Amino acid sequence: DASAHRWHHYYSITHPCLPPVGYLRTHFNITVMANEMVWCPYHDLDYQVIGYKTLSRSGGKRAGVGSKMALYAGNGTLSRLVHTNDPVIICEGESDTWVMDYLYGDEYIVVGFAGANQNVQEILGVYDDNVWSGRHVSIVFDGDAAGTSGRAQVAEWLYNKNATVTLTPLPDDKDVADLQEQD
């Protein structure tokens, strides 16, 4: 607990909208290790861990060796994606997914890409086309060059699957977790 609270304190300095540690543990199954490194599991549709990333308290991120990247999501979210037609928010990165899920997870299905330039077909193509067809999807990637490029690729792929796509651009060099809650 002490490590988790220290990590949360320092990480929230640069990520002011960071949800409470308890929320992150129960909704995303994160583990904060004694060295304040955060372990973030990635799950498949059967809720089996298929990969993970670690985050340092300074914000450095690293995928685990042999990890398969998929949509990053909270408990039960991928099932909701497949079994409902609720609108979707797609974020870039774990911390943005945490924030958007905390703020909007009751109204939207919130999922995240492991990074802006992931293989769109590999990440989204594992789902049947009917998961995307006719669905409203808002893409909220970082306001940097990688985010702009990744957002365009995801939007085009979803548009070709008959989704209704909106893009939510962020200020230059900002991501969701950098913003204040009122923003």
C-alpha positions, 0 to 999 in steps of 0.5 A: 500500500505504501508503494502504491500511494507513493507511486500515485502521488508522484505519477499524479503530479504529471497526470492530474486526473489519475483515478484513485489507486483502489479504482485502478486495482479493482477495475484494471488489476494493476499491481504496484511493486515495492519499487513503485513499478506498476504492472498493467496486464493485457487480457484477451476476450476470455480474460486471460493475461496475454501480455503486460506493460510496466510503468515507472513512477516517472512515466516510462513504459515498457512492454513485457518480453513476449507480450501480445498487445491487444485493446487495453481495458478494464474488467468486463469491458471487452465483453461489453464491447462484444455483447452490447452496442454502447458507444466506444471511446478509444484512447492511446495508452494505459493512463489515458484509458484509466482516466476516461474509464473513470470519468465516462466508463458508465456511459461509454465502453472505454478501451485503449491502444498500447501506443499510437502506432500499433497494428490496427488490424492486429488490435481491432481485427480480432473482433467480428466486423459486426462489433464495429458496424453501426457503432459510434466510436470516438478516438481520443489519441495524444496531441502529438505527431504519433497520436495524429497519425495513429488516430487517422489510421484507426479512424480509416479502419473503423470507417471501412467497417461501417462505424460512425467515427468522431475524432477528438483532437487534444492540444499539442503534446498533451494527452488526456491524463495531462489535462485537468478534470474540467478540461 
